[in-house]
Amino acid sequence: MHCTGEPASTRSWLSAALAAATIVAAACGGGAGPGASVATTAPAGAASAAPTETATGLLAQVKSRGVLRVANPQTSPPYSFRDEKNEVVGFDVDLANDLIKRLGIPRLEFIQGTFATFIPGLQSDKWDVVIAGQAITEERKLQVDFSLPYRVSTTTIFVPQGNTSIKSLDDLKGKRIAVPAGASDVKTAEAVPNAEVKTYENATLALTDVGLGRADAYLGSRFVGLYLAQKNGIKVQPAPTAIGLEENAISFKKGETSLQTAIDKAIRAMAADGTLTTISKRWFGQSEDMASEVKKLKVWQ
């Protein structure tokens, strides 16, 4: 969601996000457990009026139901997490609320899931979409369909504070690598020769084990790692060089083109009218413009 290397706005977006909300029980699965849901109504005037096209397929079903069921982790700040009022907040949550206004859907239902359950949940109709910053990969494209990328994220290695020996993937050979189960970073970790890959329910638990010395490194989003480390006092630090840039998108059950087409149109509109920029600045800092970043991607051309 940013260029390689540490963003100049790291301190500013951390401060803004920390002032906006406090994580409740993100570290150990507190609050609502996986599968729990929370309903929310889009704020009045959050976006433009609903499209006038006749809805078909899943889009028609969702409009008839009046609720879009959205899966997200709710333990992944600043993307989706619970604040001190136990309400689901974050970048992905703001984006979802704006989307339903544009689609003419009255309400959202957030259902907690994990990266390991997101795709099975789509395939079994447990939820309509996943808005959790899933990376678009060839393997996942065989199982689900994706929207246009609505954000990008820099994959970074996090190591215990004071560690200067791990700077790249080559330095992880034979090491214990912590990753959230089901995340695209699992494949990256598994490709490291002789590495022991340790999977966790969420990023907080994985980072905590690195900070305590029970794992040698963590692979994941730079923004998530920095936020969780500061908020929870986890003694980790990012390695100096990023290892990749992911394109993150909303996922759908295979063949649900009606809803996908409508959401793609809405994402383009959000990028064009400044909404995506406003949301990204709210959660990532005033120097971060996600609309500008995604427009650079080939698929957006």
PATOR-159774 format. One record per residue (C-alpha): residue number from 1; residue in one letter; chain; x, y, z. Coordinates in nm, 3 decimals. Layout:
REM PATOR-159774
<rec k="NUM" r="A" c="A" X="X" Y="Y" Z="Z"/>
...
//
This chain:
REM PATOR-159774
<rec k="1" r="M" c="A" X="0.000" Y="0.000" Z="0.000"/>
<rec k="2" r="H" c="A" X="0.303" Y="0.215" Z="-0.027"/>
<rec k="3" r="C" c="A" X="0.641" Y="0.222" Z="-0.187"/>
<rec k="4" r="T" c="A" X="0.920" Y="-0.007" Z="-0.070"/>
<rec k="5" r="G" c="A" X="1.087" Y="0.116" Z="0.245"/>
<rec k="6" r="E" c="A" X="0.945" Y="0.284" Z="0.556"/>
<rec k="7" r="P" c="A" X="0.684" Y="0.553" Z="0.477"/>
<rec k="8" r="A" c="A" X="0.764" Y="0.899" Z="0.602"/>
<rec k="9" r="S" c="A" X="0.420" Y="0.903" Z="0.760"/>
<rec k="10" r="T" c="A" X="0.470" Y="0.602" Z="0.985"/>
<rec k="11" r="R" c="A" X="0.458" Y="0.806" Z="1.303"/>
<rec k="12" r="S" c="A" X="0.169" Y="1.022" Z="1.190"/>
<rec k="13" r="W" c="A" X="-0.059" Y="0.739" Z="1.083"/>
<rec k="14" r="L" c="A" X="0.021" Y="0.540" Z="1.394"/>
<rec k="15" r="S" c="A" X="-0.066" Y="0.835" Z="1.614"/>
<rec k="16" r="A" c="A" X="-0.386" Y="0.902" Z="1.422"/>
<rec k="17" r="A" c="A" X="-0.499" Y="0.544" Z="1.433"/>
<rec k="18" r="L" c="A" X="-0.411" Y="0.502" Z="1.801"/>
<rec k="19" r="A" c="A" X="-0.606" Y="0.814" Z="1.887"/>
<rec k="20" r="A" c="A" X="-0.903" Y="0.691" Z="1.689"/>
<rec k="21" r="A" c="A" X="-0.935" Y="0.347" Z="1.841"/>
<rec k="22" r="T" c="A" X="-0.787" Y="0.106" Z="2.093"/>
<rec k="23" r="I" c="A" X="-0.760" Y="-0.263" Z="2.011"/>
<rec k="24" r="V" c="A" X="-0.973" Y="-0.476" Z="2.238"/>
<rec k="25" r="A" c="A" X="-0.859" Y="-0.834" Z="2.280"/>
<rec k="26" r="A" c="A" X="-0.692" Y="-0.854" Z="1.938"/>
<rec k="27" r="A" c="A" X="-0.393" Y="-1.034" Z="2.083"/>
<rec k="28" r="C" c="A" X="-0.559" Y="-1.346" Z="2.213"/>
<rec k="29" r="G" c="A" X="-0.882" Y="-1.382" Z="2.023"/>
<rec k="30" r="G" c="A" X="-1.091" Y="-1.183" Z="2.270"/>
<rec k="31" r="G" c="A" X="-1.415" Y="-1.016" Z="2.179"/>
<rec k="32" r="A" c="A" X="-1.619" Y="-1.189" Z="1.915"/>
<rec k="33" r="G" c="A" X="-1.473" Y="-1.520" Z="1.807"/>
<rec k="34" r="P" c="A" X="-1.435" Y="-1.644" Z="1.451"/>
<rec k="35" r="G" c="A" X="-1.774" Y="-1.664" Z="1.285"/>
<rec k="36" r="A" c="A" X="-1.928" Y="-1.396" Z="1.506"/>
<rec k="37" r="S" c="A" X="-2.097" Y="-1.111" Z="1.322"/>
<rec k="38" r="V" c="A" X="-2.184" Y="-0.750" Z="1.377"/>
<rec k="39" r="A" c="A" X="-2.429" Y="-0.546" Z="1.173"/>
<rec k="40" r="T" c="A" X="-2.371" Y="-0.188" Z="1.073"/>
<rec k="41" r="T" c="A" X="-2.558" Y="0.066" Z="0.868"/>
<rec k="42" r="A" c="A" X="-2.373" Y="0.287" Z="0.623"/>
<rec k="43" r="P" c="A" X="-2.355" Y="0.650" Z="0.741"/>
<rec k="44" r="A" c="A" X="-2.590" Y="0.886" Z="0.566"/>
<rec k="45" r="G" c="A" X="-2.430" Y="1.072" Z="0.278"/>
<rec k="46" r="A" c="A" X="-2.119" Y="0.854" Z="0.278"/>
<rec k="47" r="A" c="A" X="-2.127" Y="0.802" Z="-0.097"/>
<rec k="48" r="S" c="A" X="-2.323" Y="0.863" Z="-0.412"/>
<rec k="49" r="A" c="A" X="-2.668" Y="0.727" Z="-0.483"/>
<rec k="50" r="A" c="A" X="-2.723" Y="0.363" Z="-0.573"/>
<rec k="51" r="P" c="A" X="-2.677" Y="0.252" Z="-0.935"/>
<rec k="52" r="T" c="A" X="-2.994" Y="0.236" Z="-1.145"/>
<rec k="53" r="E" c="A" X="-2.902" Y="-0.082" Z="-1.337"/>
<rec k="54" r="T" c="A" X="-3.127" Y="-0.384" Z="-1.288"/>
<rec k="55" r="A" c="A" X="-2.960" Y="-0.618" Z="-1.040"/>
<rec k="56" r="T" c="A" X="-2.912" Y="-0.986" Z="-1.121"/>
<rec k="57" r="G" c="A" X="-2.749" Y="-1.291" Z="-0.961"/>
<rec k="58" r="L" c="A" X="-2.594" Y="-1.250" Z="-0.617"/>
<rec k="59" r="L" c="A" X="-2.627" Y="-0.872" Z="-0.638"/>
<rec k="60" r="A" c="A" X="-3.005" Y="-0.912" Z="-0.672"/>
<rec k="61" r="Q" c="A" X="-3.011" Y="-1.154" Z="-0.378"/>
<rec k="62" r="V" c="A" X="-2.813" Y="-0.915" Z="-0.159"/>
<rec k="63" r="K" c="A" X="-3.037" Y="-0.621" Z="-0.254"/>
<rec k="64" r="S" c="A" X="-3.346" Y="-0.828" Z="-0.177"/>
<rec k="65" r="R" c="A" X="-3.202" Y="-0.934" Z="0.157"/>
<rec k="66" r="G" c="A" X="-3.095" Y="-0.579" Z="0.237"/>
<rec k="67" r="V" c="A" X="-2.767" Y="-0.693" Z="0.390"/>
<rec k="68" r="L" c="A" X="-2.419" Y="-0.751" Z="0.245"/>
<rec k="69" r="R" c="A" X="-2.238" Y="-1.019" Z="0.449"/>
<rec k="70" r="V" c="A" X="-1.871" Y="-0.927" Z="0.472"/>
<rec k="71" r="A" c="A" X="-1.598" Y="-1.149" Z="0.616"/>
<rec k="72" r="N" c="A" X="-1.295" Y="-0.985" Z="0.778"/>
<rec k="73" r="P" c="A" X="-1.047" Y="-1.080" Z="1.052"/>
<rec k="74" r="Q" c="A" X="-1.132" Y="-0.802" Z="1.302"/>
<rec k="75" r="T" c="A" X="-0.784" Y="-0.852" Z="1.452"/>
<rec k="76" r="S" c="A" X="-0.579" Y="-0.680" Z="1.182"/>
<rec k="77" r="P" c="A" X="-0.535" Y="-0.307" Z="1.248"/>
<rec k="78" r="P" c="A" X="-0.541" Y="-0.064" Z="1.083"/>
<rec k="79" r="Y" c="A" X="-0.752" Y="-0.263" Z="0.834"/>
<rec k="80" r="S" c="A" X="-1.021" Y="-0.423" Z="1.052"/>
<rec k="81" r="F" c="A" X="-1.027" Y="-0.444" Z="1.431"/>
<rec k="82" r="R" c="A" X="-1.247" Y="-0.374" Z="1.732"/>
<rec k="83" r="D" c="A" X="-1.222" Y="-0.044" Z="1.917"/>
<rec k="84" r="E" c="A" X="-1.284" Y="0.028" Z="2.286"/>
<rec k="85" r="K" c="A" X="-1.659" Y="0.016" Z="2.219"/>
<rec k="86" r="N" c="A" X="-1.615" Y="-0.331" Z="2.063"/>
<rec k="87" r="E" c="A" X="-1.718" Y="-0.191" Z="1.725"/>
<rec k="88" r="V" c="A" X="-1.546" Y="-0.309" Z="1.407"/>
<rec k="89" r="V" c="A" X="-1.341" Y="-0.024" Z="1.258"/>
<rec k="90" r="G" c="A" X="-1.055" Y="0.029" Z="1.015"/>
<rec k="91" r="F" c="A" X="-0.964" Y="0.101" Z="0.654"/>
<rec k="92" r="D" c="A" X="-1.148" Y="-0.203" Z="0.513"/>
<rec k="93" r="V" c="A" X="-1.453" Y="-0.126" Z="0.728"/>
<rec k="94" r="D" c="A" X="-1.476" Y="0.232" Z="0.597"/>
<rec k="95" r="L" c="A" X="-1.439" Y="0.102" Z="0.242"/>
<rec k="96" r="A" c="A" X="-1.718" Y="-0.154" Z="0.295"/>
<rec k="97" r="N" c="A" X="-1.953" Y="0.110" Z="0.437"/>
<rec k="98" r="D" c="A" X="-1.894" Y="0.333" Z="0.137"/>
<rec k="99" r="L" c="A" X="-1.948" Y="0.043" Z="-0.103"/>
<rec k="100" r="I" c="A" X="-2.296" Y="-0.043" Z="0.023"/>
<rec k="101" r="K" c="A" X="-2.408" Y="0.317" Z="-0.017"/>
<rec k="102" r="R" c="A" X="-2.299" Y="0.308" Z="-0.380"/>
<rec k="103" r="L" c="A" X="-2.466" Y="-0.029" Z="-0.436"/>
<rec k="104" r="G" c="A" X="-2.792" Y="0.073" Z="-0.268"/>
<rec k="105" r="I" c="A" X="-2.767" Y="-0.190" Z="0.007"/>
<rec k="106" r="P" c="A" X="-2.900" Y="-0.074" Z="0.346"/>
<rec k="107" r="R" c="A" X="-2.679" Y="-0.268" Z="0.585"/>
<rec k="108" r="L" c="A" X="-2.354" Y="-0.455" Z="0.636"/>
<rec k="109" r="E" c="A" X="-2.304" Y="-0.766" Z="0.845"/>
<rec k="110" r="F" c="A" X="-1.940" Y="-0.820" Z="0.941"/>
<rec k="111" r="I" c="A" X="-1.859" Y="-1.184" Z="1.011"/>
<rec k="112" r="Q" c="A" X="-1.527" Y="-1.267" Z="1.172"/>
<rec k="113" r="G" c="A" X="-1.310" Y="-1.513" Z="0.982"/>
<rec k="114" r="T" c="A" X="-0.945" Y="-1.593" Z="0.922"/>
<rec k="115" r="F" c="A" X="-0.731" Y="-1.622" Z="0.611"/>
<rec k="116" r="A" c="A" X="-0.765" Y="-1.998" Z="0.645"/>
<rec k="117" r="T" c="A" X="-1.148" Y="-1.980" Z="0.640"/>
<rec k="118" r="F" c="A" X="-1.217" Y="-1.694" Z="0.398"/>
<rec k="119" r="I" c="A" X="-1.222" Y="-1.902" Z="0.079"/>
<rec k="120" r="P" c="A" X="-1.413" Y="-2.201" Z="0.223"/>
<rec k="121" r="G" c="A" X="-1.666" Y="-1.953" Z="0.363"/>
<rec k="122" r="L" c="A" X="-1.723" Y="-1.803" Z="0.019"/>
<rec k="123" r="Q" c="A" X="-1.759" Y="-2.144" Z="-0.139"/>
<rec k="124" r="S" c="A" X="-2.018" Y="-2.251" Z="0.122"/>
<rec k="125" r="D" c="A" X="-2.210" Y="-1.919" Z="0.105"/>
<rec k="126" r="K" c="A" X="-2.130" Y="-1.832" Z="0.467"/>
<rec k="127" r="W" c="A" X="-2.061" Y="-1.475" Z="0.351"/>
<rec k="128" r="D" c="A" X="-2.102" Y="-1.283" Z="0.026"/>
<rec k="129" r="V" c="A" X="-1.760" Y="-1.119" Z="-0.001"/>
<rec k="130" r="V" c="A" X="-1.428" Y="-1.107" Z="0.180"/>
<rec k="131" r="I" c="A" X="-1.291" Y="-0.757" Z="0.240"/>
<rec k="132" r="A" c="A" X="-0.967" Y="-0.833" Z="0.420"/>
<rec k="133" r="G" c="A" X="-0.688" Y="-0.728" Z="0.189"/>
<rec k="134" r="Q" c="A" X="-0.640" Y="-1.073" Z="0.041"/>
<rec k="135" r="A" c="A" X="-0.344" Y="-1.082" Z="-0.192"/>
<rec k="136" r="I" c="A" X="-0.428" Y="-1.179" Z="-0.550"/>
<rec k="137" r="T" c="A" X="-0.239" Y="-1.501" Z="-0.623"/>
<rec k="138" r="E" c="A" X="-0.264" Y="-1.754" Z="-0.905"/>
<rec k="139" r="E" c="A" X="-0.359" Y="-2.027" Z="-0.657"/>
<rec k="140" r="R" c="A" X="-0.642" Y="-1.821" Z="-0.509"/>
<rec k="141" r="K" c="A" X="-0.767" Y="-1.722" Z="-0.855"/>
<rec k="142" r="L" c="A" X="-0.840" Y="-2.088" Z="-0.918"/>
<rec k="143" r="Q" c="A" X="-1.073" Y="-2.092" Z="-0.617"/>
<rec k="144" r="V" c="A" X="-1.236" Y="-1.745" Z="-0.608"/>
<rec k="145" r="D" c="A" X="-1.279" Y="-1.435" Z="-0.821"/>
<rec k="146" r="F" c="A" X="-1.128" Y="-1.098" Z="-0.730"/>
<rec k="147" r="S" c="A" X="-1.227" Y="-0.736" Z="-0.767"/>
<rec k="148" r="L" c="A" X="-0.994" Y="-0.466" Z="-0.891"/>
<rec k="149" r="P" c="A" X="-0.716" Y="-0.416" Z="-0.633"/>
<rec k="150" r="Y" c="A" X="-0.831" Y="-0.153" Z="-0.383"/>
<rec k="151" r="R" c="A" X="-0.503" Y="-0.135" Z="-0.193"/>
<rec k="152" r="V" c="A" X="-0.145" Y="-0.255" Z="-0.208"/>
<rec k="153" r="S" c="A" X="0.077" Y="-0.366" Z="0.078"/>
<rec k="154" r="T" c="A" X="0.449" Y="-0.403" Z="0.129"/>
<rec k="155" r="T" c="A" X="0.556" Y="-0.741" Z="0.264"/>
<rec k="156" r="T" c="A" X="0.823" Y="-0.703" Z="0.530"/>
<rec k="157" r="I" c="A" X="1.033" Y="-0.924" Z="0.757"/>
<rec k="158" r="F" c="A" X="1.004" Y="-0.842" Z="1.128"/>
<rec k="159" r="V" c="A" X="1.275" Y="-0.963" Z="1.366"/>
<rec k="160" r="P" c="A" X="1.342" Y="-0.931" Z="1.742"/>
<rec k="161" r="Q" c="A" X="1.460" Y="-0.588" Z="1.850"/>
<rec k="162" r="G" c="A" X="1.835" Y="-0.555" Z="1.816"/>
<rec k="163" r="N" c="A" X="1.865" Y="-0.825" Z="1.552"/>
<rec k="164" r="T" c="A" X="2.090" Y="-0.711" Z="1.267"/>
<rec k="165" r="S" c="A" X="2.170" Y="-1.047" Z="1.108"/>
<rec k="166" r="I" c="A" X="1.839" Y="-1.095" Z="0.922"/>
<rec k="167" r="K" c="A" X="1.800" Y="-0.852" Z="0.632"/>
<rec k="168" r="S" c="A" X="1.649" Y="-1.062" Z="0.351"/>
<rec k="169" r="L" c="A" X="1.480" Y="-1.393" Z="0.272"/>
<rec k="170" r="D" c="A" X="1.822" Y="-1.553" Z="0.221"/>
<rec k="171" r="D" c="A" X="1.898" Y="-1.484" Z="0.587"/>
<rec k="172" r="L" c="A" X="1.593" Y="-1.689" Z="0.691"/>
<rec k="173" r="K" c="A" X="1.738" Y="-2.021" Z="0.574"/>
<rec k="174" r="G" c="A" X="1.697" Y="-2.272" Z="0.855"/>
<rec k="175" r="K" c="A" X="1.511" Y="-2.019" Z="1.072"/>
<rec k="176" r="R" c="A" X="1.172" Y="-2.033" Z="1.244"/>
<rec k="177" r="I" c="A" X="0.932" Y="-1.812" Z="1.045"/>
<rec k="178" r="A" c="A" X="0.600" Y="-1.697" Z="1.195"/>
<rec k="179" r="V" c="A" X="0.303" Y="-1.622" Z="0.965"/>
<rec k="180" r="P" c="A" X="-0.076" Y="-1.603" Z="1.001"/>
<rec k="181" r="A" c="A" X="-0.238" Y="-1.927" Z="0.884"/>
<rec k="182" r="G" c="A" X="-0.382" Y="-1.903" Z="0.533"/>
<rec k="183" r="A" c="A" X="-0.198" Y="-1.580" Z="0.447"/>
<rec k="184" r="S" c="A" X="-0.017" Y="-1.559" Z="0.112"/>
<rec k="185" r="D" c="A" X="0.307" Y="-1.518" Z="0.309"/>
<rec k="186" r="V" c="A" X="0.286" Y="-1.884" Z="0.410"/>
<rec k="187" r="K" c="A" X="0.393" Y="-1.983" Z="0.058"/>
<rec k="188" r="T" c="A" X="0.681" Y="-1.737" Z="0.070"/>
<rec k="189" r="A" c="A" X="0.796" Y="-1.880" Z="0.402"/>
<rec k="190" r="E" c="A" X="0.763" Y="-2.239" Z="0.282"/>
<rec k="191" r="A" c="A" X="0.994" Y="-2.161" Z="-0.012"/>
<rec k="192" r="V" c="A" X="1.281" Y="-2.069" Z="0.223"/>
<rec k="193" r="P" c="A" X="1.526" Y="-2.364" Z="0.240"/>
<rec k="194" r="N" c="A" X="1.519" Y="-2.561" Z="0.566"/>
<rec k="195" r="A" c="A" X="1.294" Y="-2.308" Z="0.736"/>
<rec k="196" r="E" c="A" X="1.046" Y="-2.411" Z="1.006"/>
<rec k="197" r="V" c="A" X="0.718" Y="-2.238" Z="0.921"/>
<rec k="198" r="K" c="A" X="0.500" Y="-2.166" Z="1.224"/>
<rec k="199" r="T" c="A" X="0.138" Y="-2.060" Z="1.159"/>
<rec k="200" r="Y" c="A" X="-0.084" Y="-1.859" Z="1.394"/>
<rec k="201" r="E" c="A" X="-0.446" Y="-1.750" Z="1.417"/>
<rec k="202" r="N" c="A" X="-0.353" Y="-1.384" Z="1.367"/>
<rec k="203" r="A" c="A" X="-0.063" Y="-1.145" Z="1.321"/>
<rec k="204" r="T" c="A" X="-0.055" Y="-1.038" Z="1.687"/>
<rec k="205" r="L" c="A" X="0.019" Y="-1.389" Z="1.809"/>
<rec k="206" r="A" c="A" X="0.281" Y="-1.443" Z="1.539"/>
<rec k="207" r="L" c="A" X="0.461" Y="-1.118" Z="1.614"/>
<rec k="208" r="T" c="A" X="0.444" Y="-1.184" Z="1.989"/>
<rec k="209" r="D" c="A" X="0.628" Y="-1.513" Z="1.946"/>
<rec k="210" r="V" c="A" X="0.902" Y="-1.337" Z="1.750"/>
<rec k="211" r="G" c="A" X="0.933" Y="-1.076" Z="2.023"/>
<rec k="212" r="L" c="A" X="0.959" Y="-1.350" Z="2.287"/>
<rec k="213" r="G" c="A" X="1.219" Y="-1.545" Z="2.091"/>
<rec k="214" r="R" c="A" X="0.993" Y="-1.838" Z="2.011"/>
<rec k="215" r="A" c="A" X="1.028" Y="-1.761" Z="1.639"/>
<rec k="216" r="D" c="A" X="1.310" Y="-1.590" Z="1.450"/>
<rec k="217" r="A" c="A" X="1.112" Y="-1.373" Z="1.211"/>
<rec k="218" r="Y" c="A" X="0.764" Y="-1.273" Z="1.098"/>
<rec k="219" r="L" c="A" X="0.647" Y="-1.218" Z="0.739"/>
<rec k="220" r="G" c="A" X="0.359" Y="-0.981" Z="0.672"/>
<rec k="221" r="S" c="A" X="0.229" Y="-0.631" Z="0.604"/>
<rec k="222" r="R" c="A" X="0.457" Y="-0.351" Z="0.717"/>
<rec k="223" r="F" c="A" X="0.166" Y="-0.136" Z="0.832"/>
<rec k="224" r="V" c="A" X="0.014" Y="-0.417" Z="1.041"/>
<rec k="225" r="G" c="A" X="0.347" Y="-0.511" Z="1.195"/>
<rec k="226" r="L" c="A" X="0.436" Y="-0.154" Z="1.294"/>
<rec k="227" r="Y" c="A" X="0.091" Y="-0.084" Z="1.434"/>
<rec k="228" r="L" c="A" X="0.073" Y="-0.400" Z="1.644"/>
<rec k="229" r="A" c="A" X="0.429" Y="-0.368" Z="1.769"/>
<rec k="230" r="Q" c="A" X="0.370" Y="-0.016" Z="1.901"/>
<rec k="231" r="K" c="A" X="0.019" Y="-0.074" Z="2.034"/>
<rec k="232" r="N" c="A" X="0.099" Y="-0.398" Z="2.218"/>
<rec k="233" r="G" c="A" X="0.459" Y="-0.331" Z="2.315"/>
<rec k="234" r="I" c="A" X="0.589" Y="-0.622" Z="2.107"/>
<rec k="235" r="K" c="A" X="0.968" Y="-0.606" Z="2.091"/>
<rec k="236" r="V" c="A" X="1.018" Y="-0.646" Z="1.716"/>
<rec k="237" r="Q" c="A" X="1.153" Y="-0.429" Z="1.436"/>
<rec k="238" r="P" c="A" X="1.128" Y="-0.436" Z="1.057"/>
<rec k="239" r="A" c="A" X="1.421" Y="-0.557" Z="0.852"/>
<rec k="240" r="P" c="A" X="1.571" Y="-0.279" Z="0.636"/>
<rec k="241" r="T" c="A" X="1.450" Y="-0.404" Z="0.298"/>
<rec k="242" r="A" c="A" X="1.095" Y="-0.491" Z="0.189"/>
<rec k="243" r="I" c="A" X="1.057" Y="-0.824" Z="0.010"/>
<rec k="244" r="G" c="A" X="0.759" Y="-0.765" Z="-0.213"/>
<rec k="245" r="L" c="A" X="0.449" Y="-0.565" Z="-0.303"/>
<rec k="246" r="E" c="A" X="0.108" Y="-0.735" Z="-0.292"/>
<rec k="247" r="E" c="A" X="-0.207" Y="-0.635" Z="-0.478"/>
<rec k="248" r="N" c="A" X="-0.501" Y="-0.668" Z="-0.237"/>
<rec k="249" r="A" c="A" X="-0.860" Y="-0.716" Z="-0.351"/>
<rec k="250" r="I" c="A" X="-1.211" Y="-0.816" Z="-0.250"/>
<rec k="251" r="S" c="A" X="-1.290" Y="-1.181" Z="-0.320"/>
<rec k="252" r="F" c="A" X="-1.612" Y="-1.347" Z="-0.437"/>
<rec k="253" r="K" c="A" X="-1.742" Y="-1.697" Z="-0.497"/>
<rec k="254" r="K" c="A" X="-1.651" Y="-1.813" Z="-0.848"/>
<rec k="255" r="G" c="A" X="-1.891" Y="-1.693" Z="-1.117"/>
<rec k="256" r="E" c="A" X="-2.067" Y="-1.421" Z="-0.912"/>
<rec k="257" r="T" c="A" X="-2.007" Y="-1.163" Z="-1.184"/>
<rec k="258" r="S" c="A" X="-2.305" Y="-0.939" Z="-1.103"/>
<rec k="259" r="L" c="A" X="-2.173" Y="-0.835" Z="-0.763"/>
<rec k="260" r="Q" c="A" X="-1.812" Y="-0.826" Z="-0.882"/>
<rec k="261" r="T" c="A" X="-1.895" Y="-0.594" Z="-1.173"/>
<rec k="262" r="A" c="A" X="-2.090" Y="-0.358" Z="-0.947"/>
<rec k="263" r="I" c="A" X="-1.812" Y="-0.347" Z="-0.688"/>
<rec k="264" r="D" c="A" X="-1.543" Y="-0.287" Z="-0.952"/>
<rec k="265" r="K" c="A" X="-1.746" Y="0.009" Z="-1.078"/>
<rec k="266" r="A" c="A" X="-1.781" Y="0.141" Z="-0.723"/>
<rec k="267" r="I" c="A" X="-1.406" Y="0.106" Z="-0.650"/>
<rec k="268" r="R" c="A" X="-1.320" Y="0.301" Z="-0.965"/>
<rec k="269" r="A" c="A" X="-1.565" Y="0.571" Z="-0.860"/>
<rec k="270" r="M" c="A" X="-1.413" Y="0.585" Z="-0.511"/>
<rec k="271" r="A" c="A" X="-1.068" Y="0.635" Z="-0.661"/>
<rec k="272" r="A" c="A" X="-1.197" Y="0.901" Z="-0.900"/>
<rec k="273" r="D" c="A" X="-1.396" Y="1.112" Z="-0.653"/>
<rec k="274" r="G" c="A" X="-1.138" Y="1.116" Z="-0.373"/>
<rec k="275" r="T" c="A" X="-1.310" Y="0.878" Z="-0.131"/>
<rec k="276" r="L" c="A" X="-1.034" Y="0.616" Z="-0.144"/>
<rec k="277" r="T" c="A" X="-0.776" Y="0.888" Z="-0.083"/>
<rec k="278" r="T" c="A" X="-0.970" Y="1.020" Z="0.217"/>
<rec k="279" r="I" c="A" X="-1.002" Y="0.675" Z="0.374"/>
<rec k="280" r="S" c="A" X="-0.634" Y="0.594" Z="0.325"/>
<rec k="281" r="K" c="A" X="-0.522" Y="0.924" Z="0.478"/>
<rec k="282" r="R" c="A" X="-0.751" Y="0.862" Z="0.776"/>
<rec k="283" r="W" c="A" X="-0.584" Y="0.531" Z="0.857"/>
<rec k="284" r="F" c="A" X="-0.235" Y="0.554" Z="0.709"/>
<rec k="285" r="G" c="A" X="-0.141" Y="0.921" Z="0.743"/>
<rec k="286" r="Q" c="A" X="-0.171" Y="1.236" Z="0.535"/>
<rec k="287" r="S" c="A" X="0.109" Y="1.140" Z="0.296"/>
<rec k="288" r="E" c="A" X="-0.052" Y="0.809" Z="0.197"/>
<rec k="289" r="D" c="A" X="-0.283" Y="0.807" Z="-0.107"/>
<rec k="290" r="M" c="A" X="-0.406" Y="0.457" Z="-0.189"/>
<rec k="291" r="A" c="A" X="-0.593" Y="0.579" Z="-0.495"/>
<rec k="292" r="S" c="A" X="-0.268" Y="0.700" Z="-0.645"/>
<rec k="293" r="E" c="A" X="-0.098" Y="0.368" Z="-0.564"/>
<rec k="294" r="V" c="A" X="-0.362" Y="0.139" Z="-0.718"/>
<rec k="295" r="K" c="A" X="-0.392" Y="0.352" Z="-1.031"/>
<rec k="296" r="K" c="A" X="-0.029" Y="0.262" Z="-1.107"/>
<rec k="297" r="L" c="A" X="-0.118" Y="-0.107" Z="-1.135"/>
<rec k="298" r="K" c="A" X="-0.145" Y="-0.257" Z="-1.483"/>
<rec k="299" r="V" c="A" X="-0.493" Y="-0.398" Z="-1.420"/>
<rec k="300" r="W" c="A" X="-0.621" Y="-0.046" Z="-1.357"/>
<rec k="301" r="Q" c="A" X="-0.506" Y="0.084" Z="-1.696"/>
//
